[in-house]
Amino acid sequence: MSDPHIYNLKLCGCGSGLEPEWLYDARGIELCKACPSCREERILAYRPEVLTDPNYEASEDIEGDGDDVAPEEDIFDE
């Protein structure tokens, strides 16, 4: 009997024919998928501290997209 999971195998987009795995930043946030053949090339797209320092500075919202947060209101200016 064949393994049903083998039909769900997704190959890496680099054309290597290998299965990709998630690459994570130093905070455990998913960055991209890569296989052993393209991993080093894909990592070059990120600043070194993103991969090594969990306290790296980020200019974008890394906690979420912000859509669920109401704009700040000054309750004292009524």
C-alpha positions as CSV (number, residue, x, y, z in Angstrom):
1,M,0.0,0.0,0.0
2,S,1.4,3.4,-0.9
3,D,1.8,6.3,1.5
4,P,-1.1,8.8,0.9
5,H,1.2,11.7,2.0
6,I,3.6,11.2,-1.0
7,Y,0.9,12.7,-3.3
8,N,0.9,15.9,-1.3
9,L,4.7,16.5,-1.8
10,K,5.5,20.0,-2.9
11,L,8.8,20.5,-4.7
12,C,10.9,23.6,-4.3
13,G,10.4,26.4,-6.8
14,C,14.1,26.5,-7.6
15,G,13.8,23.5,-9.8
16,S,16.1,21.2,-7.7
17,G,13.4,18.6,-7.3
18,L,13.8,18.6,-3.5
19,E,11.2,19.3,-0.9
20,P,11.5,22.8,0.7
21,E,11.3,23.6,4.4
22,W,10.4,26.8,6.1
23,L,13.3,29.2,7.1
24,Y,12.7,31.2,10.2
25,D,14.0,34.4,11.6
26,A,15.6,34.8,15.1
27,R,12.1,35.3,16.6
28,G,10.7,32.1,15.0
29,I,8.7,34.0,12.3
30,E,8.4,32.2,9.0
31,L,10.5,33.9,6.3
32,C,10.3,31.7,3.2
33,K,10.6,28.2,2.0
34,A,13.8,26.8,0.6
35,C,15.5,23.4,0.0
36,P,19.1,22.5,0.7
37,S,20.0,23.6,-2.8
38,C,18.8,27.1,-2.6
39,R,18.8,27.8,1.2
40,E,22.0,29.9,1.2
41,E,20.8,32.0,-1.7
42,R,17.4,32.7,-0.2
43,I,19.0,33.6,3.2
44,L,21.0,36.4,1.4
45,A,17.8,38.3,0.9
46,Y,17.6,39.0,4.7
47,R,19.7,41.2,6.9
48,P,22.1,39.1,9.1
49,E,20.6,40.4,12.3
50,V,17.1,39.1,11.3
51,L,18.6,35.6,11.4
52,T,20.6,35.9,14.5
53,D,19.2,38.7,16.8
54,P,15.7,38.2,18.2
55,N,15.7,41.9,19.1
56,Y,16.3,43.1,15.6
57,E,14.7,46.4,14.6
58,A,11.7,46.0,12.2
59,S,10.0,48.9,10.4
60,E,7.0,46.8,9.6
61,D,4.4,45.4,12.0
62,I,5.6,41.9,12.9
63,E,2.7,41.2,15.4
64,G,0.0,41.3,12.8
65,D,-1.4,43.4,10.0
66,G,-2.9,46.0,12.4
67,D,-6.4,45.8,10.9
68,D,-7.9,44.6,14.2
69,V,-6.5,47.6,16.2
70,A,-8.6,50.8,16.5
71,P,-6.9,54.1,15.8
72,E,-5.6,55.8,19.0
73,E,-7.9,58.3,20.4
74,D,-7.2,61.0,22.9
75,I,-9.9,60.5,25.5
76,F,-8.9,63.8,27.3
77,D,-9.7,66.1,24.4
78,E,-13.5,65.9,24.7
